[in-house]
Amino acid sequence: MKKPTWVIDKERARRASASETVWLFGLHAVRDALQNPMRERLRLVCGKNAADKLAEAIGISGMEPEIVDVRKFASLVPIAADSVHQGVALEVKPLDWGKLRDACSHARLVVVLDRVTDPHNVGAVLRSAEVFGAAAVIAPHRHSAPETGALAKTASGALERQPYMRVKNLSDAMEELRGMGFRLLGLAGEAEMTLADGLAEAGADPIALVLGAEGPGMREKTQETCDRLVRIPFSGEFGSLNVSNAAAVSLYAAASRM
């Protein structure tokens, strides 16, 4: 009997996911990945100087590095030619942070990103989320930045410690957060309520800060799923923040009330 198309597509997606790998680069990103017991590490390529600087982390990982001539580095590993690799690259499997409920059920603060596809923005948000104690950064599996070397480098190690959970359906994940008691505050420049007032209204409830991409912002369904839309007050005529800056400001405000 012929398999239904949806079954074939699901099996194909599962095989693709199993074979997916990521190349991390740069001393900081690679060092943290080498020291992360959750990481499945496949191949370490580095120059002699980088190997010396990473000696302790390499020892912890138990990996055998491939020592190469850094002048030929770009031709040996599949990373962008303009990447600031610092003479080291590590092939890994993407991290699996498990189920949303397990990561967030006892949390006080999370970040939700809708259609934020720039890896540098996501990396910066992960870094801020770690600094201000957010339990996770949640994004849709489609239309979001996947794990990449550029994201990891911008995150400055946070990718290895800060759960970055890409979910099948963002609005369903938001409803699941609401079921755990989270107040969903969506950041929108046109909102009447300020972030401070939204946080005050939430009282002691845990907070999910929802941010959309620059330009298109949150999708309509995402906005509708939020409990409140709030804005960061600004002075003067220029009232727009980069999404990673908006995340940092709102994370600080939310963390300060706890």
Secondary structure, DSSP 4 states (H G I P E B T S, - for coil): -PPPHHHHHHHHHHHHHHH--EEEESHHHHHHHHT-TT--EEEEEE-HHHHHHTHHHHHHHT---EE--GGGHHHHS-S-TT---TTEEEEEPPP----HHHHHTT-SEEEEEES---HHHHHHHHHHHHHTT-S-EEEESSSSPPS-HHHHHHHTTGGGTS-EEEES-HHHHHHHHHHTT-EEEEE-TT-SEEHHHHHHHHTTS-EEEEEEBTTTBS-HHHHHHSSEEEE----SS-----HHHHHHHHHHHHHHT-
